[in-house]
């Protein structure tokens, strides 16, 4: 009976691992230069999930495997893959889903958004054209790059 139980448990672990691996598509590194980015906090009424959308421009070349050409290739508010520019048919928007939004504050002044503060340090970095951030993303097929990891791996 122990052998049968061990086989069942092993099979359950394999199935669970396979499902977990299949749940999130392969993601690739995209480098974004701060400054001149449009950031929006949105709420998806269909699934009741908040998300942050970051719109960027597309650079004309890749930034290099280690990002070594990022400061030459990327203008403020632009992004590129390591090995090539973002294609015209690829999205120009990153989406940070609710798992990234733990603490988030929006400050208003005279009916205008004055500041955004969050626990996502990358949002602070993206305010400056002197800063660069790596995002691992996949294309969801609906005009968005979905963020799976922030920073270099």
Buried (B, 14 or more C-beta within 10 A) or exposed (E): EEEEEEEEEEEEEEEEEEEEEEEEEEBBBBBBBBBEBEBEBEEEEEEEEBBBBBBBBBBEBBBBEEBEBBEEBBEBBBBBBBEEBBEEEEBBBBBBBBEBBEEBEEEEEEEEEEEBEBEBEBBBBBEEBEBBBBBBBBBEEEEBBBBBEBEEE
